[in-house]
């Protein structure tokens, strides 16, 4: 069969309730093109050696709903592909389950044009692998809207460039052995990585790219929680940092917590002097610094059934034991060191003028106990 150089094997236009089962589509330019159609079911099929796109979904009506792709393998073992495994140009409720898209230029490409919307996609147990460019590209640079995409237990690996670009939400995703970064978050907002494995990336040039890269083009509300980003799993020691954040930018609502960022060549997190106006970097393996960035007065509360203590920062650091004593080394015989950096110590005053300033001492010994200190005309006396 000769390789087709234009058109598509199957085109659905303004179709309603279409089932496509048990197909083998081979040596086509585009395999399946679904345009302005509703309730399309494509499953249990095989697509081989496609020159351009295996699947195209487009709607320019801001309607046209429900494309389901299940148990489909699309691969190009014998041709050089210049297109996409999936090209999503518009539509609502796109579900992909148990599928493989292999050896495309881009495994999955979400790129709506102006006035188009790609809304609510659910991608489960799918592989986008061996891309010659990016395994996955999600971008609205053409002017369309992308809303509500969730990737669960998906895979991107062994791409020449990136595992992901400009994404939305990934749960349990695996990004292994890519040429550049595993994830590169370069635009958009409300982007979340939960429980993902990002391992052994930067294969093109070892230790020049990081597992997860956050660029200055990103918006607010970004979270990376419970992820592994490092070398290992027999992928080589090629990742520079677990997470790299571009400098010269102020980020807001950033949450990096409960991650394993150990076993990278150059370190766990590289902030590059970036400013963070709100968010937290907390409880990450390989990164010993816990940081909370909040406007106002951040507080840490320690509560029991009868007492509440707190640590707060309003420009000065406060340790407050509400209705209870504050003990320092109360159960240890180690030394307590104060103002070793050259500052002063104030007792009863917030403005100490010397190495030790004490205000409010009693001026007589009346009512004091043994060992108490009182001010006897400028001389400190100790009650025997």
C-alpha positions in Angstrom: 0.0 0.0 0.0 1.5 3.4 -1.0 1.8 6.1 1.6 -0.9 8.7 1.3 0.2 12.4 1.1 -3.1 14.2 1.8 -6.7 13.9 3.3 -7.8 11.3 5.8 -8.9 7.7 5.9 -12.1 8.6 7.8 -13.8 12.0 8.3 -16.9 12.6 10.4 -18.6 15.9 9.9 -21.7 16.9 11.8 -22.1 13.3 12.8 -24.1 12.1 15.8 -23.7 8.9 17.7 -21.0 7.2 15.6 -19.3 3.9 16.6 -16.0 2.9 15.0 -14.7 -0.5 16.3 -12.1 -3.1 15.3 -10.4 -1.1 12.5 -6.9 -1.2 11.1 -5.9 2.0 9.4 -2.5 2.0 7.6 -0.3 4.2 5.4 -2.7 7.2 5.6 -1.9 10.9 5.8 -4.5 11.5 8.5 -6.3 8.5 10.0 -9.4 9.9 11.7 -10.8 13.5 11.5 -13.8 14.3 13.7 -15.3 17.7 12.9 -18.3 19.4 14.6 -19.6 16.0 15.7 -21.1 14.7 18.9 -20.8 11.3 20.7 -18.1 9.5 18.7 -16.8 6.2 20.0 -13.5 4.9 18.5 -12.1 1.7 20.1 -10.2 -1.6 19.8 -8.3 -0.4 16.7 -4.8 -0.2 15.2 -3.3 2.8 13.3 0.0 2.2 11.5 2.4 4.4 9.6 0.5 7.7 9.4 2.4 10.5 7.7 0.6 13.3 9.7 -2.1 13.0 12.4 -3.5 9.7 13.8 -6.5 11.5 15.3 -7.9 15.1 14.9 -10.8 16.5 16.9 -12.1 19.9 16.0 -15.2 21.9 16.8 -15.6 25.6 15.8 -19.1 25.8 17.2 -18.2 25.9 20.9 -20.4 22.8 21.0 -19.9 19.3 19.7 -19.3 17.0 22.6 -18.0 13.7 23.7 -15.2 11.9 21.8 -14.2 8.6 23.4 -11.0 6.7 22.3 -10.4 3.4 24.0 -7.9 0.5 23.4 -6.3 2.1 20.4 -2.6 1.8 19.4 -1.2 4.3 16.9 2.5 3.7 15.9 4.8 4.6 13.0 7.5 1.9 12.9 8.2 2.4 9.2 7.6 6.0 8.3 8.9 9.4 9.5 6.0 11.1 11.0 5.6 14.9 10.9 2.3 15.2 12.8 0.5 14.4 16.0 -0.8 11.3 17.6 -3.7 13.4 18.8 -4.4 16.9 17.5 -7.1 18.5 19.6 -8.3 21.8 18.1 -11.6 22.2 19.9 -14.5 20.3 21.6 -15.7 19.3 25.0 -15.4 16.1 27.0 -12.5 14.2 25.4 -11.8 10.8 27.0 -8.8 8.6 26.2 -8.3 5.3 28.0 -5.8 2.5 27.6 -4.1 3.8 24.4 -0.6 4.1 23.0 0.6 6.9 20.6 4.2 6.1 19.5 6.8 7.6 17.2 5.0 10.9 16.2 6.5 14.3 16.0 4.2 15.3 18.9 2.4 12.6 20.8 -0.5 14.7 22.0 -1.0 18.3 20.8 -3.7 20.5 22.4 -3.7 23.8 20.5 -7.1 25.5 19.9 -7.1 28.4 17.6 -8.8 31.7 18.3 -12.5 31.4 19.5 -12.0 27.6 19.9 -12.2 25.8 23.2 -10.7 22.5 24.4 -12.7 21.9 27.5 -12.6 19.0 30.0 -10.4 16.2 28.9 -9.8 13.0 30.9 -6.8 10.9 29.9 -6.3 7.6 31.8 -3.6 4.9 31.4 -2.3 6.4 28.1 1.2 6.4 26.7 2.7 9.2 24.5 6.2 7.9 23.7 9.2 8.1 21.4 8.2 11.5 20.0 10.8 13.2 17.7 9.7 16.6 19.2 7.6 16.7 22.4 5.6 13.8 23.7 3.0 16.3 24.8 2.4 19.9 24.0 -0.5 21.8 25.5 -0.6 25.5 24.4 -3.1 28.3 23.8 -0.6 30.5 22.0 -3.0 30.4 18.9 -5.6 32.3 21.0 -8.0 29.5 22.1 -9.0 28.4 25.6 -7.9 25.3 27.4 -9.9 24.4 30.5 -10.0 21.4 32.9 -7.6 18.7 31.6 -6.7 15.8 33.9 -4.0 13.2 33.1 -4.1 10.1 35.4 -1.5 7.3 35.2 -0.2 8.5 31.9 3.4 8.2 30.5 5.7 10.4 28.4 9.2 9.1 27.8 12.1 9.1 25.4 11.1 12.3 23.5 13.8 14.2 21.8 12.8 17.4 23.6 10.3 17.7 26.4 7.9 15.4 28.2 5.3 18.2 28.7 4.8 21.8 27.8 2.3 24.3 29.3 0.1 21.9 31.1 -3.0 21.7 33.4 -3.2 18.7 35.8 -1.3 15.5 36.0 -1.9 12.7 38.5 0.4 9.7 38.8 2.1 10.7 35.6 5.5 9.3 34.6 8.0 11.3 32.5 11.2 9.3 31.9 14.3 9.6 29.8 13.4 12.7 27.7 16.0 14.7 25.8 15.4 18.0 27.6 13.2 18.5 30.7 10.6 16.1 32.0 8.0 18.8 32.6 8.4 22.4 31.4 5.7 24.6 32.8 5.9 27.6 30.5 2.5 29.2 30.5 -1.1 29.2 31.9 -2.2 29.0 35.5 -3.9 26.5 37.8 -1.3 23.8 36.9 -0.9 20.8 39.3 1.4 17.8 39.4 0.4 15.2 42.0 2.2 11.9 42.7 4.2 12.1 39.4 7.6 10.4 38.7 10.1 12.5 36.7 13.2 10.5 36.3 16.4 10.5 34.2 15.6 13.4 31.8 18.2 15.8 30.1 19.4 12.9 28.0 20.4 15.1 25.0 23.0 17.0 27.0 23.6 15.5 30.4 23.0 17.6 33.5 21.9 20.8 31.6 18.2 20.4 32.1 16.0 19.6 35.1 13.3 17.2 35.9 10.6 19.9 36.3 11.2 23.5 35.0 9.0 26.4 35.9 9.5 29.5 33.7 8.7 33.2 34.1 5.8 32.8 31.7 3.8 30.8 34.2 0.8 32.2 36.0 -0.4 31.7 39.6 -1.7 28.7 41.5 1.0 26.0 40.7 1.4 22.9 42.9 3.9 20.1 42.8 2.9 17.6 45.5 4.1 14.2 46.4 6.3 13.8 43.3 9.6 12.1 42.7 12.0 14.1 40.5 15.5 12.7 40.4 17.8 10.3 38.8 17.6 6.5 39.2 15.5 3.6 37.9 18.5 2.8 35.6 17.9 5.9 33.6 21.4 7.4 34.2 22.5 10.4 36.3 21.5 13.1 33.8 19.0 15.5 35.5 20.5 18.7 36.8 18.0 19.7 39.4 14.8 18.1 40.6 13.0 21.5 40.1 14.4 24.6 38.4 12.6 27.9 38.8 13.5 30.8 36.4 14.8 33.9 38.2 14.0 37.6 37.7 10.3 36.9 38.2 7.8 37.0 41.1 5.6 33.9 41.5 2.4 33.6 43.5 0.5 30.7 45.0 3.4 28.2 44.5 3.2 24.9 46.5 6.1 22.5 46.4 5.6 20.0 49.2 6.1 16.3 50.2 8.4 15.6 47.2 11.5 13.4 46.9 14.0 15.7 45.1 17.1 13.8 46.1 19.6 12.1 43.7 19.8 15.0 41.1 23.3 15.9 39.9 23.4 19.6 40.9 20.7 19.7 43.7 17.1 19.5 44.6 15.6 22.9 44.0 17.2 25.8 42.2 15.3 29.1 42.8 17.7 31.3 40.9 16.9 34.3 43.1 13.3 34.1 42.1 10.8 36.0 44.3 7.8 34.2 45.7 5.0 36.4 47.0 2.8 33.6 48.3 3.0 29.8 48.7 5.2 27.3 50.4 8.2 25.0 49.9 7.8 22.4 52.6 8.7 18.9 53.7 10.7 17.9 50.6 13.4 15.1 50.7 16.7 16.5 49.6 15.8 20.1 50.4 16.3 20.9 54.1 14.8 24.5 54.0 11.1 24.9 54.7 9.7 28.2 53.5 6.2 29.7 53.9 5.5 32.8 51.8 2.3 34.7 52.9 1.2 38.3 53.0 0.4 39.6 56.4 1.7 37.8 59.5 2.4 34.1 58.9 2.0 31.9 62.0 2.7 28.4 63.2 0.2 27.2 65.9 1.0 24.4 68.3 -2.2 23.4 70.1 -3.1 20.9 72.8 -6.4 20.3 74.5 -5.6 23.1 77.1 -3.0 25.4 75.5 -2.1 27.0 72.3 1.4 28.4 71.5 2.5 30.0 68.3 5.5 31.2 66.3 4.8 34.2 64.1 6.7 36.7 61.9 5.6 40.3 61.6 9.0 41.6 60.6 10.3 40.3 63.9 10.2 36.6 65.0 7.8 36.0 68.0 7.6 32.8 70.1 4.4 33.1 72.2 3.4 30.7 74.9 -0.2 31.7 75.6 -1.0 31.3 79.3 2.0 29.0 79.8 5.7 29.2 80.2 8.3 29.1 77.4 11.1 26.7 78.1 14.5 26.8 76.4 16.5 23.5 76.9 14.2 22.6 79.8 15.0 19.0 79.3 18.6 19.3 78.1 21.9 20.3 79.7 23.2 21.9 76.5 24.1 25.6 76.5 21.8 28.4 75.4 23.5 30.9 73.2 22.1 34.4 72.6 23.2 37.3 70.3 26.4 35.6 69.2 26.2 37.4 65.9 26.8 40.8 67.6 23.3 41.9 68.6 22.0 42.9 72.0 19.7 41.1 74.4 16.8 42.9 76.0 14.8 41.7 79.1 11.7 43.6 79.6 12.6 46.0 76.8 12.2 45.9 73.0 15.0 48.3 72.4 18.2 47.1 74.2 21.0 49.7 74.1 23.8 47.4 75.2 24.8 43.8 75.1 22.3 43.1 78.0 19.5 45.6 78.9 17.1 44.8 81.7 14.0 46.9 82.4 11.4 46.5 85.1 13.5 45.0 87.9 12.1 45.5 91.4 14.0 48.2 93.5 13.9 46.3 96.8 14.2 42.7 97.9 10.8 42.7 99.6 8.7 39.7 98.6 11.5 38.1 96.6 12.8 34.6 96.9 16.4 33.3 97.1 18.2 33.7 93.8 15.9 36.6 92.6 17.6 39.7 91.2 16.7 43.3 92.1 18.0 46.8 91.3 19.7 48.4 94.2 20.3 51.9 93.0 21.9 50.7 89.7 23.6 47.7 91.2 22.2 44.2 90.6 21.7 42.4 93.8 20.9 38.7 94.2 18.7 37.6 97.1 20.7 35.1 99.2 
